[in-house]
Amino acid sequence: TVFSRFTSHFSRKRTAFTLAEVLITLGIIGIVAALTFPTLIANYRVSVLKNDFKKADTIIQQAIQKTVTEAGYDDITSFNIPGRHVTTENWAELQNQTTELNEYWLKQFSVTKAVTENELTKLKYSCSGLLGQGGFCRYYDNNDKMYFLSNGMLISPLIPQYGGINHPGLIRVKFDTNGLKGPNRFGYDIFIYESLLGYTTLCSPVLQVNYSQWGCYYYAHKDTSPIDSSKSYWDILYKPKSYWTDSK
């Protein structure tokens, strides 16, 4: 019996790891982490931006409808002037109507502060595009006001957009879903709502025009990628330039 216990004790298999094995395992874990963490972080950021947009889009849509209703109109689209039909008279009418609507617009929000575009620049607020470069913030007169809301959003007044000979007259709203929080990029947290959904559908950082990403709202609202209609809009974020050029 003693021999049996003695033999059993010393014949057990070794279960401990050597220092070399531990270091190799940690090295493998580090490599895997280095490869996967950037993707995980980017996916998390995209998820936050997507949720922020959904909330902001719902707020904007509801506020617009309440504004129009309180002003005695039926729908925001009724103010659109078809392309090639914008005249001096109906453009002046659209401007007057927008001024009237703005009397009700800000009442739909809890505004904490009004700032001009120049003041925003002093706060280090500057727009960039889908690739993080070359954004174009101003699409209406300089020194127009933006408004910080208690929920963290940043919105503009309702803005009449002149159509001219070939383009419709319509109403726009510029908004940032999370204010100064960032990343402050068109198509990420900065969008332009238009009363004629689908009029502006440009959403590409490789086009050499200032308004190349103003139409990203159209795709974000529909949750459709401007590159592949079978994919979600949010798949395009945090992608390199090659993603856009290789997809063309």
MOZIMO-V613223 format. One record per residue. N is the residue number from 1. RES is the residue in one letter. PSI is psi in whole degrees, -180 to 180 (* if undefined). Layout:
N:RES:PSI
N:RES:PSI
This chain:
1:T:-42
2:V:-44
3:F:-40
4:S:-43
5:R:-39
6:F:-45
7:T:-42
8:S:-39
9:H:-41
10:F:-6
11:S:3
12:R:147
13:K:144
14:R:130
15:T:-10
16:A:154
17:F:147
18:T:163
19:L:-39
20:A:-42
21:E:-41
22:V:-44
23:L:-39
24:I:-43
25:T:-45
26:L:-36
27:G:-43
28:I:-43
29:I:-40
30:G:-41
31:I:-46
32:V:-43
33:A:-42
34:A:-33
35:L:-33
36:T:-28
37:F:-45
38:P:-40
39:T:-42
40:L:-42
41:I:-45
42:A:-42
43:N:-38
44:Y:-45
45:R:-43
46:V:-41
47:S:-42
48:V:-46
49:L:-39
50:K:-46
51:N:-39
52:D:-42
53:F:-45
54:K:-45
55:K:-47
56:A:-42
57:D:-42
58:T:-43
59:I:-45
60:I:-47
61:Q:-46
62:Q:-41
63:A:-38
64:I:-45
65:Q:-40
66:K:-40
67:T:-48
68:V:-44
69:T:-46
70:E:-28
71:A:-4
72:G:19
73:Y:170
74:D:-47
75:D:149
76:I:-29
77:T:-17
78:S:-13
79:F:-10
80:N:139
81:I:121
82:P:148
83:G:148
84:R:5
85:H:13
86:V:118
87:T:171
88:T:-37
89:E:-50
90:N:-21
91:W:-42
92:A:-37
93:E:-42
94:L:-40
95:Q:-44
96:N:-41
97:Q:-40
98:T:-40
99:T:-42
100:E:-44
101:L:-35
102:N:-19
103:E:-25
104:Y:-24
105:W:-56
106:L:-17
107:K:-15
108:Q:-6
109:F:161
110:S:94
111:V:131
112:T:-28
113:K:142
114:A:136
115:V:153
116:T:167
117:E:-38
118:N:-39
119:E:-37
120:L:-38
121:T:-39
122:K:-26
123:L:11
124:K:23
125:Y:116
126:S:140
127:C:147
128:S:176
129:G:-163
130:L:-29
131:L:6
132:G:8
133:Q:158
134:G:36
135:G:169
136:F:95
137:C:-50
138:R:121
139:Y:9
140:Y:-177
141:D:139
142:N:152
143:N:7
144:D:155
145:K:150
146:M:163
147:Y:127
148:F:135
149:L:160
150:S:-22
151:N:4
152:G:-10
153:M:163
154:L:124
155:I:158
156:S:170
157:P:174
158:L:133
159:I:122
160:P:134
161:Q:120
162:Y:132
163:G:-50
164:G:-157
165:I:-43
166:N:-7
167:H:150
168:P:154
169:G:139
170:L:-180
171:I:135
172:R:157
173:V:127
174:K:135
175:F:150
176:D:122
177:T:-24
178:N:23
179:G:-132
180:L:-6
181:K:-33
182:G:167
183:P:0
184:N:55
185:R:138
186:F:134
187:G:-11
188:Y:-67
189:D:-6
190:I:128
191:F:161
192:I:112
193:Y:140
194:E:141
195:S:-16
196:L:87
197:L:126
198:G:-3
199:Y:-49
200:T:115
201:T:15
202:L:123
203:C:70
204:S:128
205:P:-6
206:V:-3
207:L:136
208:Q:56
209:V:150
210:N:-29
211:Y:24
212:S:-15
213:Q:14
214:W:-24
215:G:6
216:C:-26
217:Y:-41
218:Y:-46
219:Y:-39
220:A:-40
221:H:-39
222:K:-11
223:D:53
224:T:133
225:S:136
226:P:-12
227:I:-42
228:D:108
229:S:-12
230:S:-7
231:K:165
232:S:149
233:Y:-38
234:W:-5
235:D:-17
236:I:-12
237:L:150
238:Y:40
239:K:148
240:P:170
241:K:-33
242:S:-30
243:Y:-37
244:W:-44
245:T:-36
246:D:-17
247:S:-7
248:K:*
